[in-house]
Amino acid sequence: MKDKNSLKAIIIILLVSFGHFWHDIFTAFVTPLMPVLKDNFGLSYLQTGWILIAVRIPSLLSANIAGYAEKHSPKWFVILCPLVTSISITLLGVAPNYYVILILVFISGLSAAGFHVPAPTLLKRSAPNRIGLAMTSFQIGGEAARTMGPLIVVLILSTIGLKNMYFLIPISILVSLGFYYSFKKIDVSLDPKDKKNGSIISTLKEGWWIFLLIGGISIHKSIITTLAKSFLPMFLQDSGYSLFKANGALSIVQGATVAGVIVGGIFIDRIGAKKILYIVLSTATIFTSMFIFIPSLPIYPMLVLIGFFSFASMPAIYTLIQGRGFNFPTTANGIFMSLNFGITSLMLIIAGKLSDMLTISTTYKVLGLGVLIGIPLIFMLFKTDVSENKEKTQQT
């Protein structure tokens, strides 16, 4: 019986992780398409920033989506959301104007929120004794997609063309049908207690210090995401790089991120999420500052270091939240998603506006100073006691 439950857990972890990969490979199209959309529609940096923001705005509703997810089977989110996202993103190729682009990416953002909020809780209930491993596998799926996404965009643009991206929709339908038949006989219902609506206020009170810390880490990560991912292709093209080299650099960052998530995930269950966050905050602050303020350094090795060390925080944060023992873990995860994407959206507005007012090169230097927020966060983390979290995880 124990082996059967273990096999079921592994199957669910693999399915959800692949679902994360397939879903995020389409959302990964958006950033590398920014230079093309900017040129095709004559957009400003602020307008291109709003496209990235429109993808994230629905994530502000993550806590509300979590309340709905607690009363319904999470597997339907895993089955349907990748399909909705793939349709909305691939139709960008035939969008007639800027406003239709905003609508399409908003729909993809709504679908993305619907996928990312319940999935970690589903994984926690499938493998309660290996939360770190499950969250790492989940994160690897997403990061692998973001690594391949820019390369696939270059391949699409050089073969079938932007306007024919919708040819990928039938493949996505087949994938969702595969998810449906795979999950058909697997019971992934939430515990009866967690089918109730989780109170956002009570969950915030329950772990206010954790959310304050996570909010700070989200600010730190959003600055680095803007510099090393969201605006990187436009920054490099502005610096004289070709579209192929600019998107290649983005893939290098994403590939290094996958490696960082794998290595970090191996050690989460061994040394704990807190020590992983210590390493991430300190190294990310150092390497990103070097990338911005010492331009003579070789760009690709620096991007590898930033990608490897800067984004391994996500599985650690997921582990911290799911291991905290919240009464409503999906609601807690929804609050984190709202914080994370809300802060990232604000950072994109700031970056876009500054790039239009100044130059994108100057904006990079201004935001580079913001990375130093990682220093006080290290001291906040030092005062955060997570021993109770480990205890509760073991009792689960």
Secondary structure, DSSP 8 states (H G I E B T S, - for coil): -HHHHHHHHHHHHHHHHHHHHHHHHHHTTHHHHHHHHHHHHT--HHHHHHHHHHHHGGGGGHHHHHHHHTTS-THHHHHHHHHHHHHHHHGGGG--SHHHHHHHHHHHHHHHHHHHTHHHHHHHHH-TT-HHHHHHHHHHHHHHHHHHHHHHHHHHHHTT-GGGGGGGHHHHHHHHHHHHHHHTT------GGGGS---HHHHHHHTHHHHHHHHHHHHHHHHHHIIIIISHHHHHHHTT--HHHHHHHHHHHHHHHHHHHHHHHHHHHHH-HHHHHHHHHHHHHHHHHHHHH-TTS-HHHHHHHHHHHHSTHHHHHHHHHHTTT-SSHHHHHHHHHHHHHHHHHHHHHHHHHHHHHS-HHHHHHHHHHHGGGHHHHHHHHHT---HHHHHHHHH-
